[in-house]
Amino acid sequence: MRLNAFDLLSKAPDNFIFNNKSNKSIFGGFLTLIFFIITLVIFAFYLINFITEQTYSVEYVFYEDVTIDTLEMEKRAENERYNPYFDFNFDLVDENMNESLSDEYILLNETDSEIIPRKTLLHKRVSDISFYIIYLCKDDDEECQIPNYLMYFKGAFNGFVLDHQNETSPLYQMDINNNMTLLEGFNTEYPMAIYFSWKAIKYKKEAGISKLWNNLNGMTEEDQKIIGLTGYKSLNFYDYNKSEIKEIDGIGIRIIAQISFEIDFIHSDEYNRTKKSFLDMISKVFSLSLAVFKCLSIFLKLFYTGNFDNYKIVENILYDLKPPKKIKHKKIELTNVENNIESLLPNNDSDNKISINNEEEENVSNNKNNYGKNITNENYASNRKLPKLRFLDFIFNNVYKCKCCKNNRQEIISKCNELIKKYYSIDSIIYYQLKLENLLKDYNWNNPDLIKLDRNELIIQLNNLISIYEND
């Protein structure tokens, strides 16, 4: 089986009408003008948006990956991409958040019971932060009364910044001089446990040569993402078990709060950005313009072109007859012409003499007959011209029903459609073609040369071009 048997893209050839690919109409030209105006409006709209909009368009997705097991969480906790280092700076301030509290308030590391210095730069990972806020009791205060009723925990760190319009990188870690802050206030009479949960931020790699190269090298989509952490408070609650006075190395203490940092590996925020492109804008304009063009074309074809073309075909075939040109005849002096011809002929060859008078009489008679026919055809054509109709008449014919309302204009259009439908349908053409073939089998050609196709003028010209091409 040949490959051309699988061709589903080729379509049947279009017909020609009036030696053109289509029958041009005023209404079609009007719709084309409307199409160009709509296209210009669409182009202007997208051009203004392209100039005024930001460089990148951003998409955001919130992910919840419940398939991560404990082993995978432990691996990510040891991976610096998922658990990066920050420069932390912690302090305790009064209720007005103006002054730092005295040295009686300390931060005690939960894991090794070491004091964490306040207002000191600490280079730690998030998972390494877990401490108590403790008040050191005075020696003469057996009840260990905390003087500050309300206080605030204040933390600063060089966190990650989302800068979607940044050309270099949309996600990066801030400089130490531009810190983010954590702030939490609490009542010293009611010990609290505060958990700050940190969530991953992921940014997909922009499409480009580098991403294509990484894909070819076998890097996964996750490996190519830019990953950072953002902190947010997830839970705090009162812990009355810590309200009693405790003793460490012979010193009485009272626990005010417990601060813990943890990473949520299950939930993450993911971003993807696309840079605006002039080609994208052009594609949108062409896409919408093509949709408008298709809609106008379908409207023109369904509601106008069919009726209008049938009307013009009938008019061109039957009613648009042009009168033949009138031939001017000159008077000929028959006597002089006859004498000149007779002088050229042999004297004895009477059979070769031409009767000029008889020939002229036949020509005059034929001209009279033809002239009479021309007059008849001219009157016949002038009496049977189709009326000039408006484009609304052809559109209205799609819903016209003669039973509802009788309209002579619509009846003319309907009759033209009926005429074309009868003789231009495939079954009619094949039917009469079969009859014509049988008729030609019984026909004796008066001029046998006419049966040859190569006698056609256009085919003769085509053969001449082929001959020139082969000789080059």
Secondary structure, 3 states (H helix, E strand, C coil): CCHHHHCCCCCCCCCCECCECCCCCHHHHHHHHHHHHHHHHHHHHHHHHHHHCCCEEEEEEEEECCCCCHHHHHHHHHCCCCCCEEEEEEEEEECCCCCECCCCEEEEECCCCCEECCCCCEEEEHHHCEEEEEEECCCCCCCCCCCCCEEEEEEEECCEEECCCCCCCCEEECCCCCCEEEEEEEECCCCEEEEEEEEEEEECCCCCHHHHHHHHCCCCCCCCCEEEEEEEEEEEEECHHHCCEEEECCEEEEEEEEEEEEEEEEEEEEEEEEECCHHHHHHHHHHHHHHHHHHHHHHHHHHHHHHHHHHHHHHHHHHCCCCCCCCCCCCCCHHHHHHHHHHHCCCCCHHHCCCHHHHHHHHHHHHHHHHHHHHHHHHHHHCCCCCCCCHHHHHHCCCCCCCCCCCHHHHHHHHHHHHHHHHCCHHHHHHHHHHHHHHHHCCCCCCHHHHCHHHCHHHHHHHHHHHHHHHC
